[in-house]
C-alpha cells in the first residue's frame, strides 16, 4: 500500500467499533448455526431428505484439533479383515468347481470388464490361471446383464463371483444377507465409470437447479438412480421436487426420452447418452467424464467360496491387475475389443469405442480406494453415501457396515511386492490455476451449486476456532465454535473428489448485520479469507489438488435469498460451485 493510500486515524477507530460490535453481536448468536428442522424420507413421498441428518449418520464426531503436520500423510485402515468380516458357518452351497476347478464369474455388458475378458482369452474356460500357491484353475465368464437375475444366480450358487457398482451394494447386500454364505466379499475395484454414465437434458435446462418441477426418466435402484440422487442433493434439489418416472433399464429410459418431449432429462449410459446428445435441442448436463469418481465397478465373491478358496481369490486379483497393465497399448486394446465383441455379441468397432467409457484401476488406485482413509472417494465413503441415499428413499432398511463386506487383505498383501508397490495412481486430473471470475465468465452456468453453512467466529476465518463453552460438569472447556465443521468440510471434499475432473469454485459470504457500519472492503476480504480457509482444509487433510479450486469472496453482496436478506444465519455460508473442467 502506498503512503498516500493509507487510511486516516479515524478509520482505525471505526474499525475498532466494528470489531466490538461484531463480538457483541456474536455473543447473542453464538452457536446459532442454522439446522434443517424437517427430517424425513423422500422418493415419491414428498418428504424432505435431511442432509444434516445424513451427514451425522455418515460418521464422525467432535471437531479435531488443528493439525500441525503441514502435509497430509496417507492413513491406512488399521483393522484386519479377519476381525471384522463375519464368520461363515455351515456347509458351502455353491456349484462345485470340478476337477479343472472352473470358477464361474458373472459380468455385464460394460467396458470395465475388458481386463478379465482379455486375461481369460474370451468367455469360455480355456486359459489356465494360477492361484496363490501355483495351483491351476480356469474361469468361465457368465454374461448376466440384469442385476436382479445376477443376484438370484449368485444366491443359488450357480456363479461364484458377482458384479456390482459400489452404489448398488446396499441393495445387493439387503437381498443376500439372509444367508451368511452368500454375503458378498468385495476384493477388487475394476474401474471408474469415465463418461459411460450421464444426464442428458433439453437445452432449456442450464443447471441441476432447473430440474425442479420437471420430469426425469431413468431406471430405478440402479447406478442411474444413485447418480441422479447424488447430483440433485449436491445441487440443493430435493428428490421430491423432481418428477421421476422409472423404466426397466437405462436403454428403455433413453428411448422414452427420445420419444417424449415432456421429459426434461434422462439418466442413462453410453452409447445412448452420446446418441441423444447429437439430437438438436439436447445436451449432456453432466457425465462421469466430469463426475469421474462417483460410480465404481467391483467384483465380489460368495463368502463361502472365499473361505474355501482364498488362493483362487488372490489369483483372480493378480491376473486382472496384470491385464490392466498390459492393456496400456493400442494393439492390446484392439485384441481386447475383439474378445469383448464375441462375449457381448456386438461389432468390434462398437466394443473398441466402449473402452473409453471406463478407466481400469491399477494396483495403486485399488490401494487408494480400499486402504486410504483420507481418500474422500474411497470405498467406505462411496458405500456409505449410497446407503444413506437409498435409506432416505426407503429402498433399504438396516445397514451392513462397509467393513463387513470389504476385504482388502489381498490388495494389502500385494503391496509387499515391488511389481505392484511401484505403481502410481494414474487417474488424477491435472489442473492449471484459474481465477474464479474467469471460470464463471467462460460458461453459461455451473453444473450445480452446493450451499453449506459454516459458523465462523466473528472477524475470524479460522475454521477450527476454539472458544470457552460449559462442559458436562459445568466447568468451561475449549470447544469448537462450529462443532459441525469437520462434517461440512468432508462433504465438500467428497463433492470435489466425486467430480474429480471438474473445476470447483468456493465462494465465501457474510451476513449484512453490520451493513452501513463496517467498511465493505474489510467484509469482502473476510469472506475471501474464509473461502481460502475452506480450500486450505480440503488440500491439507484430503490431499486434493489445490489447482482444482478457485476462490471468491462476496461479502454481503449476494444474500442466499434476496427477499430475505436480513436472515443472517442463512447468509453466513459458503457456496461450492461445480463447473466443467474446460471452464477457464
N, C-alpha and C positions, 0 to 999 in steps of 0.2 A: 504494500500500500504506500503510495507516495505521500510526502509530508502534507501536501495541500489537500489530500483527501481524508486525513484523519478526522474522526468525529470530535465535536466540541465537548467540553466538560459536562454540559447539560445533558448530553446524550447518555453519558455513563450513569448519571443519576436516574435517567428514565429507565435504563436497563435494569438497575438495581430494584426499581419499583416493580418492573415487570416480573423479575425473578421472585420477589417477595410475594407478589400477587399469585403467581403460579403455584408456589409452595403452599400458600394458604388455601388456594382452591383445591390443591391435591389432597390436603388433609381431610377435606369434606368428601372427596370421592375416592379415596384410597380403597383399592380392592373392588371397585365397581365395574369390573370387566363385564361387558355385555355378554350374556349367555343366552343360548337358544332355549326357550321355555317349552317348545312344542315337540317333545319326544314322540317317536312313533314309528310306524311301519308304513311302507309305501308299496307301489307297484300295483296300480289298478284300484287301490283302496281309497285314494285321495288323501291319505295321511302323509304327514311330512317326515322325511328322514332327518333325524337329529344328528348333524355332523359332529357336534361336540361329544355326543354320546359315543359315536363310532370311534372317535379319536381316543376317548378314555378307555373303551373296551379293547382297543388295539394294543394296549400295554403301555408301560411307562410308570413313572412315579413322580416324586418331587423333583424340582429343578436341580440339576447338578451344580456343583461348584465350578466356577470358571476354570478351564484347563490352562495350564502353563506349559503344555508340551510344544505348542507352536505349530508342529507339523503332525498331521493325522498319521497314526500308525494303524496297520490292519489288525483288527481284533478278531481272532477266531473264536468260534463257539467252543466252549471247554467241555461240555458234556460228551460222553461217549454214547454212540447209538445203542449199545448193548444195555445201557442203564435206562433208556427212555422207550425203546421200541417194545411193545407188548410181547410177552412170551406166546408162542404159537402152540396151542395144545392139540392133542389128538393125532389121529392118523391123517396123512396127506390125502387130498381128494382132487387130484388133477390127472389129466391124461398121461399115462406112462410114457416115458421118453423112448423106450425101446432099446434094442442093442446098439443102434447107432447114436443114441441119445439125441433125438431131434427135438429142438426147442421150437415151439410154435409162438411166433412173435406177431402181434396184431399191429397193423399200420393203417393209415387212411391216405386218400389222395392228397398229398401235400408235399411240397418241395423239401421240407425238413427231413424227410426220410431218405433222401439221396445217399447219405453216408452208409447207412446199413444196407440199402439196396446194392450199392457199389461193393461194399465189403463182402456181401453174400453172393455176388455174381448173379443177382436176379432173385426170383421169387422162391424157387424150389430148394429143397435140402440137397445141395450138391457140394459146395465148398466145405472143406474141413476147417473148423475153428479150433483153437487151443484154449483150454481152461487154465486157471492159475497154476495147476500142477502139471501141465503139459498133456493132460488127457484130451482126447478128441471128442468133439460134438458137432452137430450140424444145426442149421437154422432154416425153418420154413416160415416165410412171410405170409401172413393171412390178411387179406385186404377186407377190412370191415369199416366202412365209412360212417355208418350210423352209430353214434356213441352209446345209445341205449342198447342196441344189439351187441355192441362190443362188450358192454358191461355184463350182459346176460351170458355171453360166451365165456368171458373171463370167470364169472362166478361159477359156471358149470364145470370149469376146469378144462375146457376144450382148447383154450390158449393159456400159455404160461405167463406171457408178457402182454401188458396193455398199453394203450397210448392215451395221452390227455394233454391239454394245456393246463398250466398250473391253476388258472382261474376256474377250470372245470372240476378240480379235485374236491372241493367241498361237496359238490353234488355227487360225485363218484363215490366218495367215502361214505356219504349218508346211505347209499344203496348197498355198500359192500361190508359195512362194519358190523353187520349182524353175526357174521362168522369170522372169527379172527384168522382163519386160514386163508380167507380171500382178501384180507385187508391189504391195500396197496403198499408197497415199499418202493419209494422213488429213489433211483440210483444215479440218474444222469439227465442233464439238460441236453436236448438235441439241438435246439435252435431258439432264436428270437424271430418272431414274425417281422419281416423287414420290407413292409409295403404290401404284404399279402392280404391284410385286412384294412377296411376303411369305411368312412361315412361319405356317401355321395349325396349332394343336396341340390335343390334348384338354385338358380343364380340369385334369387332374392334373399337367400339365407347367407348372411355375411359372417356370423359367428354363432357359437353354441347358444348364446342367449336368445337368438332369433328363433330357436326351435320351440319356445314356449307357445303352447296352444296349437301346435302343428301335429300332423300325423306322420309317424315314422314306422316303417315296416322292417321286420327283422325276424330271425329265428330265436325262439325263446330258450332260456337256460343254456346258452351257447357262448363261445368266445365273442360273438357279435353282441349278445346281451350284456356281457361284462364290459365290453368296450364302450357301449352306449351309456350304461350306468355310470361308469368311471368318468367319462367325458362330461356328462350332464352335471354331476355333483361337483366336479372341479370347476365347472363354469357357473356355479351358483344356481343351477336349474334343478328343481325337484322333479323326480321321475313322474310324479302325479300331474305335473304341469304339461307333460307331453302325452299325446295320444298314441300309444304303442299298439301296433297290430302285428300279430305273430303268424309266421308261416312255418312249414315243417323243416325247412332248411334254408341256408343262405342263398342258394341258387333260385329257389322259388321267390324269395324276398326281392331279388334283383329283377326277376321277371314281372313281379307285381308293380314295382316302382316304375318300370319302363312302360307298363300298360296303363297305369292310373296316375294322372297328373295331380290328383288330390293328395298324393304322398309328397311331403316336403323333403323327406330324406329316407335313405335306405342304409342299413348296415349290412355289408356283405364282404366277399373276398375276391381275390384275383381268380380268373381274368375278368370277372363280371364288373368289378368296380372300374376297371380301365376302359372296358367297352362302354359302360354307361357314361363315363366322363367325356367320351367323344361326341355324345349326343348334344346338340345345341341346346343351351339353357341349363345344362348340368355342370357341376364341378365337384371335385373332391374337397370336402371341408378339412378332413384330417385323415391320415392313414398311418399305418405302423412304420412307414418310412420316416415319419416325424416322431410318433409315439413308439419309438423303436425298442423300448424295454418295458412293454406292457403285457404282451402275450408271449409266453414262453412254452415251448413244447418239451415234454418229458416222457420217459417211459418208466413203467413200474412193473414190479414182479408181484405175483401172489406171495403172501407171507410164508405159506408152507413150502412153496417152491424155493424161495430164497433161503429158508432154513436148511433145506435138504441139499441145495446145490450152490453154495457160496462161490465155489471155484468157477462155475459157469457164469455166474453174475459178473465176476471180475473179468472173465474172458470177453464177455459182451462189451463191457465198458472200454476195455483196451482196444478191441477190434474197431469199435465205432470211432473212438478218438483218433486212432491211426488212420482211418479212412478220411476223417476231416482234414488231416494234414496232407494226404495225397490229393485231395480234390482242390488244391490251390491252383492247378494248371488247367488250361482250357481243354487240352486233349483228354484229361481225366474227366472233366465235366461233361464233355461230349459223350464219353463212354458211359457215364452215369445216366445221362439223359436217355440214351438208347435202352438201357436196362429198365429205367422208370417207365418208358413208353410201353414196354412189354408187360410190366406189372400193373400199370394203371389202365392199359387199353387206350392210350392216347397217341397221337402222332409225335415222333421225336422232336419236331420243331416246337411243338407246344410244351413238351416237358423240359426242353432246354430253356425256353422262355420263362418257365416257372422257377428256375433256380435262383433268380434274383429276388424272389419273394421271401426268402428265408436266409438268415445268417446262421450257419452252423457254428456251434460253440466249441472251442478247443479246450484243452485242459485248464489253462489259466482262467478262462471265462467260467468254466464249471466250478472251479475253486472259489472264485468271487461270488458266484451265485449261491453256493451251498454253505461255505465256511465263513465268509466275511460278514461279521455282524454290522459293520459300519456301512455296508453297501445298501443304499436306500431302495434298490430294486432287486434285493436278494429273494431267495425262496420264501423265507419267513414272512416278509412284508407283502409280497405278491399274494401268497396264500391267505394271509390274514385279511387283506383288503377285499379279496374275493368273497371270503366267508362273511364278512360284515355287510357287504352289499347284498348278498343273497339272503342273509338273515333279515335284513331290513325289508325286503320284499316278500318275506315269508316262504322262500324257496327251500331253506334248510332250517334245521332245528338246533340240536346240540352240536357243539364244536368238538372236533377231534384235533388236539393240538398238533401243530406242524411237526414237532419233533417226535411224534409217534407214527409218522409216515415217511419222513425224510431220513434216509440212511446215507450219510456221506462217508462211510468207512472206506469204500473203495477209492473215492476221489482223494481222501486224505492219505491213504497208503501209497498211491501212485506219486505223491509229492516227494517221496524219498528217492525217486529215480530221476536222474538228470534229463532223460529224454522228455519227461513231462514238466519237471520243475523249471526248465529253462524257457518254457513257452511264455509268451506275453499276451496280455489282453489286446486283441486286435479290433475290438468293437467300440472304440472311443471316437466320437465325432470331434474333429479339430476345428475350433472356433478362433476367429480373429476378433480382437476387441472392437466393438461398435457402440457409439453413443446411443442412448435411449431415444433421443429425438430423431436420429437418423433412421432407426428401425421403424418408428411409428409413422414417419413420413413416407416410407418406401412401400407400405402395403395399405390396402383399403381398410382392413380391420384385423384385429387379432383373432386367433382361433378361439381362445377362451380367456376369461379373467377370473382368477380365484381371489376372493376377498378374505383376508384373515385379520383378526383383531389382536394386537399386542399392546398390553398396557405398559407404557414406559413411565418411569419416574419423571415428574415434571422437570423440564430442561435437561433431561438426560437421554442419551442414546445407548446406554448400557443395557443390553438385553437381559443380563443376569444380575441386575442390580439387587443388592440385599438391603432390607430395611428391618427395623425392630418391630416384631409382632408378638403378641402373647402366645406362649406355648401351652401345652396341655395342662401343665401345672400352674398356669397363671403367670409364670416368670417370662420376661422378654427374651426372645431368641432372634437370631439373624435368620430371616426367611426371604425367599424370592418375592420381589414386588409383584411379579406376574407368575404365579405358580404353574401356569399352563404353557409357558413359553417353549419348553422343550417339545411338547406335543406339536405346537404350531410350527416350529422350525422343521420338525420331522415331516410334517405334512407337505411343506414347501419342497423339502429335499426329495420326497417320493415323487412329487409332480415333476421336478426338474430331471430326475433320473428316468422316469417313465417316458418323458418327452426329451429323450437324450439327444435328438437331432434338431431340437427347436431352440430358438433364442428366447430367453426369459428376461423380462423387464420387471424389476422390483420398484414399485412406486411408494414412497412414504407420504403420509398425510397427517395433519394435526387438526385438532379441533379449533374452533374460532372463538373460544371463550375469552381471549384477550384481544379480539379484533378492536382496532381503534386505540389500543394502548401499546401493544408490543410492536417493535419495528418488524415490518414484513420480511426484510432480508434475513433477520435472525430466525424467524419462523421457518422460512424455506431452507435455510442451512440446517436447522434442526431436523426437518423432515428428510432431507437428503442424507444426513448422518445416520438417521435411523434405518433408512433403506440400505445404506452401506453396512451397517451393523448386522443386518439380516444376511446379506451376501457373505460377509466375513464368517459368520457362524456356519453357513452352508459349506463353504470351501474348507474350513478348518476341521469340522467334525466328520463330514461325509466325503471329503477329498474330491469334490466336484470341480470341474474346470472353471476357473474364475472368468474366463472369456465368454462363457455361455451366458453370463449375467450382465445386464446393464442396469443402471440405477437412475432414478429421478426423484426429486423432492418437490412436492406441490404445495406444501404448507396447508393453508385453509382454502385454497383456490378451487378445489374440486370436492365439495361435500358428497358423501355417499348418496344422499337424497337431496337434490336442490330444493325440494319443497319442505324439507325438514332439516335445514342447515344448522339449527341450534341443538340438534341431537348429538351432543359431544361424544358420548360413548360410541356411537356408530361411526363417527368421523375419525376417532383415534385408531387408525388402521393402516395396514399395508396391503396393497393390491399387487398380485403377481399375474402378469400377462404373458401368454404363450404366443409366439409368432413363428411362422415357418422359418426354417434355417436360412433360406435365401434372402430374408429380410435384412436390409443393411442400409 
